[in-house]
């Protein structure tokens, strides 16, 4: 009798299946037992590649960040590079919203996340920003991008028009849901433009 075919288990395959699970069902759906079932293996075999579930989640988060385009740093002026990076960063997070809470905690020891932090911080320092200011700008950019990806402002209002009878300035709030993509995108663009315009003005004044 032929032996059962063994599943070829690699770190890449584990991360691929774990990422798909998180994307489809959220962070709570990811467990070693569930992941092993999806992969068709026994749970302990996963520990040959990842010591803990947290390590798997870290790898999933880092695989997301690896898709952020950093090519503008070093090839474009600092302000244009920030703008292009922010758009790519937000686009990637919008494709994987369930992992954003993990990414919002910071880069930790994740290689792709640290490489992104290095690219942003390095570009700002090379442009003449002080170490402290470059840190502030990097943090501020992350707040904007991750914050705009954690949830929809427009979808935070109820669609019941009767609810807003006591709030006359919010009488159009029930219509926000049908326009939520435009509202959220517009808010992000406005915030990014104001942020970079303000930074540019301070930079030109020598406040770095």
Secondary structure, 3 states (H helix, E strand, C coil): CCCCCCCCCCHHHHHHHHHHHHHHHCHHHCCHHHHHHHHCCCHHHHCCCCCCHHHHHHHHHHHHHCCCCCCCECCECHHHHHHHHHHHHHHHHHHCHHHHHHHCCCCCCCHHHHHHHHHHHHHHHHCCCCHHHHHHHHHHHHHHHHHHHHCCCHHHCCCCHHHHHHCHHHCCHHHCHHHHHHHHHHHHHHHHHHHHHHHHHHHHCCCC
